[in-house]
Amino acid sequence: MNDEQVFVGHGIVILRRGGDLFVQYDGGALVPKWLEAPISEAEADSLKADEQSAYKVLLQLGVRSRLAAPGLCRP
């Protein structure tokens, strides 16, 4: 299945794969590690709006991924 690039900017790439949207972004580690997460249309709109809105959505995605895999993240 081919990915369609919907948006590139603010350090992210938004892809459409089939009918679903995904964001690819650098995980912020010392060595670049690109992460991918499914997003909603509303999140895609916020990611495209401006850097501050994109930052907020990426923070929420980080929290969401830690909640989905609680054993992988230790306080």
Number of C-alpha atoms within 10 A of each C-alpha: 5 8 12 12 14 14 16 14 12 16 11 20 18 24 22 16 14 10 5 11 20 21 25 16 18 15 14 10 8 6 8 10 11 13 12 17 15 16 17 12 11 8 21 20 13 17 26 18 12 12 15 12 15 21 15 14 17 20 11 13 18 14 11 13 14 14 12 10 9 10 8 9 9 6 2
